[in-house]
Amino acid sequence: MALGFDVITIFPQIIHAYLKLSILKKATEGNLIDVKVYNLRDYTTDKHRMVDDYPYGGGPGMVMKVEPFYNAYNSLVSDGVDRFVVLLTPQGKTFNQEMALEFRERNERIVLLCGRYEGIDERVKELIVDEEVSIGDYVLTGGELPALVIIDTVSRLMPDVLGDNESSVDETFSMGLLEYPQYTRPPEFMGLKVPDVLLSGNHNLIRQWRMKEAVRRTLKRRPDLLYKKTNN
């Protein structure tokens, strides 16, 4: 069964543009993943298709209304398929490789709600959201980029999406470590040489070298990952 995503946004073209390129294009065309994109404005009930309004209590900016999100959700679940609803917000749990693996194993379609403006009416969270997720401690213009980050990250973990199923296993964070250094031709450039072990053809020594370099790089750049790995 293909991995399924439903993206609700006021800018569907952002999602569609990314899905037309590279690995995700091949994955969608090969029915390895299924991404459906819904325009939030299609679920409004007024002639101006308004998805936002002024915040109660005053303050700057506009707040996204509860009704369009609720209507969109009800329309989606009317097909009887189970769904897991994710609100993309800086206030959510930080997305990481572990969460990506959890998402890959879900039997439901994953709904990604993309906010804009100053935020979303709190009642959206109370009525339909299962998980609030952030991709980092910073604020973006909207939820479309976080949605694409999640789709890309989770999709790479699906069988056959990368072509070589070992590729995702060796990548940064998949083993709880940063990835080892990578090299390709030429063997020497501007006086910098590829390590001899990688040219040796000895696969056992190469595996040992890669693990050693992964640990060394992680210790230098992200010692917190090693702490987490040794305490699990």
N, C-alpha and C positions, 0 to 999 in steps of 0.2 A: 504494500500500500504506500502511495506517495505521501511524503511529508506535506501537511497542509497549513497554509497561512491565509488569514483574512485581514487585510489592512484597511482601516477606516481613516480617511484623511480628506482634507479640503484641497489637496494638491496631488491627485492621482498620477499626474504626469511625472512627478519626481520618482515615484516607485517604478512606473512603467519604463522610464528611461534606463534605469540601472539594470532592470531585468532583461533588457535587450542585448546585454553585452556579456562576453566571456563565459565563465563557468556557469553562472546562474542561467544564462540563455540556454546553454546545452542541457542543463538539468531540467528546466521547465519544458523544453522541446522534447526531451526524452522521457517525460512524465515521471521523473525521479522526485521532483517537488511540484507542488501545486500552489500557486500564489494568486489569490483573487483580490482585486483592489476595488474599494467602494468609495464613492464620493459622498461625503457627509451631507452635502447640500441637497442630495436627492431624498433625504429623509426629514427635511423641514416641511412645515405645513403653511407657511406664509408666502405671499407672492414674491417677496424679495429674497427668499431662500436664506434667511438670516441664521447664522450659527453662533452668534455671540451677542452679548448685551452688556450694559454698564453694571459694575459690581454693586450689590447691596452694601450699604455702609460707606460708600464712596471709595476713592482711591484711583490711581492711574490705570489706564488701559482698559481692555475689555475682557470679559470672561465667557468661555464657551458654554453654551446652553446645554441643559440636561436632555431636553426632549429629542433632539436629532440623534444623539448617541443611543438613547434608549430605543428609539424607533428602529435604528439600524441594527442593533443587537437583536431585537425581536424578529426582524425580517430574516436575519441570518439563521437563527435557531429554529425557525419555522420548518426547516427541512428535516428536523429530527436528529441531526448530527451533533454529537457532543462537542462543546467548545470550551477552551480555557482562555479567559480574557485577561490581557496584559495592558495596563496603562503605562505609557512611557512618560516618566516624570523624574526630575532631579531628586525628588524626595523618596524614590523607590530603592529597593535592594539593588546593590551594584551587580551588574551583569558580568559574568566571568565564564571560563571554560567549563567549570563544574555545572553552572546553570544551563549552559548550552547543551551539555550531555543530558541533563534532566529534561529539557525541552524536546530533545530528539526522541526520548523514550515515551513521551506522552502519546496516548491513544486518541486524544481529541485534536481537532483543528485549533491552531493558536491564533487568537484574534489580537491584533496590535492596534491600539487606539492612539492616534497621533494628535496631540494637542497643539494649540497655537495661542498667541496673544499672552495674557497674564495668567492663564491657567484654565482649568475645567471646573465646572460646578461640582462641588463636593458630593452631590447626590449621585453622580455618575459612578463614583467609587463605591458608594454604599449599595447601589442597585445591581450593578453588572460586573464589576471588576473582581478578578480572583487574585491578581498579583500586580504590585506596582514595581516597575523596574527602571533603573537608571544605568546609563553606560559610562558615567563618570561624574566627578564633582565639578561640574561646570554647567552653564546654561546655554542651550541652543535656541534657535528661532522657533523650531517646531520638532515634532516627534518623528518626522520622516526619516532623518538620518539614523536615529537609534533603531527604528524599525528595520531599516536595511542592514544595519550592523547585526541585528539578531538573525534575520533571515540568512544572511551570508554565512555567519558563524555556525549556525545550526545545520544549514544545508551541507556544508563541507564535511560534516560528520556522517552523512548518509552514504551507504554503500554505492560505489560506482560514480559518485558525483565528481570526484577528483580524477577518475581514471585509474590511478594507483591507490588502492585502499590503505596502503601503508603511509601515504603522505601525511594524512591528518594525525597519525599516531606519533610521528617524529617531530611534529611542529611544537613551537613554543607553547608552554602551559599544558599541553596534553599529557606530559609526564611529570608535571609539577615543577619543571625546570625551564629556563630559557633555552632556546635552540642553539646548538653548536654552530661554529662558523661554517659557511658554505663557500665553495670555490668552483670555478669552471675554467675553460681555456681562455687565454694562454697560460702555461704553467709558470711564466714569469712576466711581470709587467712593471715598468718603472723601478726595477730593482727589487720588487716584492715577489717572493716565490711562494708557490703553493707548498704547504707542509709535505715533506717527503713521504710520510706515512700514507697520505691519500693517493700517492702515485705508486704505492708498493704492491697493490693487488692483494694484500693480506687482509681479508675481511674481518678477521678476529681482532687484529691490531687496530683497524680502522674503527670498529665498534668501541673498543676501549678508549681510543683517542677522543672520539666524539662524546662519550659519556663524561670523560675527564674535563673536556672543554665546556660542556654544558654546565657541569657543577661549578667550574671556575668562574664562568661568566655570570651565573646566577648568584654566586657568593659576592661577586664584585658589584653587580647592578641591582639585584633584588634579593638580598639576604632574607627578607621576610618570607619568600617562597620556600627556602630551605628550612626555615624554622617551622613553617606550617607542615612541610612534608615529614619532618622528623618527629612531629608531635601528633600525627594522625595515627 
